[in-house]
Amino acid sequence: MDSDTEVENIFTKRKDGEDEKWKRPPSSYGSMKSDSDDLEEKKVEEEDEVEVAVLPEPLPQAVTGVQMYRPSSPETLCTISTEQTKPPEALVIETRSSDLECLSEEDVKTEDEDEPLLTHSPEPPDSVELEDSMQSNDNNQPGELHPEQDLPHVFRTIQSTLTGLTKGELLSFKMRFYQWERKVTLQQAMEGDLLDFVDRMIELLGQDTALVQTIDTLQNMDKVAEAKQLHDQCQRALVRFQMNKNLTSKHRIIHEGIVRAGKQNYLDKVYVEPQISACGYGGVYPDHELRPHPPTPAQVPSPDTFVGVNNLFRLLKDDGTPVRTVVTTGLAGVGMSVSVAKFAMDWAEFRANKDLQFVISLSFQSLWILRTKTEPPKDMSFCNVLDYYLPDVKCKKYLLEESSNFLLIMDSFDQYQAPLDWENAPVITDMNTPVHLDVLTVNILRGNLIQGARKWILGRRAAVSQIPSKFIDIVTEIQGFSDEMKDEYLTKRLIEDGLAEKIIRHYKRLPTLHILARHPFVCWIVSAMFVSRFCYADYGIHPPRLTPFLIDMMIIQMNRRLEFYYGHPRHN
């Protein structure tokens, strides 16, 4: 008889007449039995002695034909949970108490120190701390808004201003607001209290549009004092809103090559950020079609020196202080102006660098146009220049504040063709002092005129090398596209299904073209030329030829040169 049969017989052993009692589990009926049944069961238990089952001694192994193995300790070789979680080829080590008895404490200690225990069970995941992307320090993106430009300040100011209106005036304000703003329905304007109205208005229109519409509505209601009070308390937010509009209208559309009607592209749809190095070597990229390893390779920056365009002003100088003047160089058409547009759009749409209160984009080409517009050149102050190019932005008083954190972007330094006298130019510290534009430009780059501003100067290396190094904190250089960036750009720009894949596969068949496409402008020419070529049947069977590509490239460059430098109209 095996051990399982013996245990079963013990627990099924019972007296005569107790069949029903043993068949019925005591816990099965619980709430279904009556009180009389409980009393009868108690009496039976008192009268009859229940025989106590005694387990027999374990039988010797030689007697039983089948032995049920039970280890002396609770450890098992492999539990169900371990079987479910261990990898397919994991090594399972059998450990029992009997195996540890032969080891001394010193041996166990030595083994634990020298050979750490390796487990194959899945480790618990690390705790995830939720970070508020809107609240970050100066070293991270996107930064924090100034308190007077943030939503809580605008919300409280609008609510406080409208609270001073009477019930009839508030009703008239809501009706006028509803009539002028198409996004607001009559029900949304009338239901709820004042707090609900302001909250709904900002939610539908945004804080900037809601603020401007509120001021305009108050002025049309002849509430000039309330409108002026709201304007003065939120003036810093209004100045940023005007700058956002100016930068958005200027940089939202990217102009690639010869612009044709209906062929413009939005910057965010086609932009791929090139590699920007914080070293600024200025060397030639060492890739070559015939020489895989040139004898004297040019010094190129390592990947750890690359920095994002939005993080340029989060770099630190050697002494650990933040940079204030950044110079960015690169080859013609490498994407300096496009990088400026991306930086400005990300700031205007609150995606990055929100801690910068104001961003002013003023190219050297604009200064050169002012200089050559009149003969002899007219003296102008820095405020006159801002009023000429940014008439709607009233930010002069904020530029004089030491705590005002703003950025001045000056692109195309090589467009200012007049020689600058860095040593003998007079020092100007007042933004309202009219001087010659050459002197004004020198003082802007020196940092004397607007001492609290951060400056980003962009231009070709031959031009920016004229600026004395003592006025520059760091020099960066745009290196161009990597192989992955080339494919990403072509995929973004060519929306038609399958066309981008064909062009990417086709142009890589010519090694010279693949190397030249590192330059973003050449990469654009690759897409523009092959789009027209793939319209022909059976095109793409043979490898591309370099001569037709170079001819198209020269034609495009000549047209751009005539327009950019000499003001000629564009030619198709």
Buried (B, 14 or more C-beta within 10 A) or exposed (E): EEBEEEBEEEEEEBEEEEEEBEEEEEEEEEEEEEEEEEEEEEEEEEEEEEEEEEEEEEEEEEEBEEEEEEEEEEBEEEEEEBEEEBEEEEEEEEEBEEEEEEEEEEEEEEEEEEEEEEEEEEEEEEEEEEEEEEEBEEEEBBBBBBEBBBEEBBBEBBBEBBEEBEEEBBEBBBBBBBEEBEEBEEEBBEEEEBEEBBEBBBEBBEBBBBBBBBBBBBBEBEBEEBBEBBBEBBBBBBBBBBBBBBBEEBBBEBEBBBEEEEEEBEBBEBBBBBBBBBBBBBEEEBBBEEEEEEEEBEEBBEEEBBBBBBBBBBBEEEEEEEBBBBBBBBBEBBBBBBBBBBBBBBBBEBBBBBBBBBBBBBBBBBBBEBBEEEEEBEEBBBBBBBBEBBEEBBBBEBBEEEEBBBBBBBBBBBBBEBEEEBEEBEEBEEBEBBBBBBBBBBBBBBBBBBEBBBBBBBBBBEBBEEBEEEBBBBBBBBBBBBEEBBBBBBBBBBEEEEBBEBBBEBBBEBEBBBBBBBBBBBBBBBBBBBBEBBEEEEBBEEEBEEEEBBEBBEEBBEBBEBBEEEEEEEEE
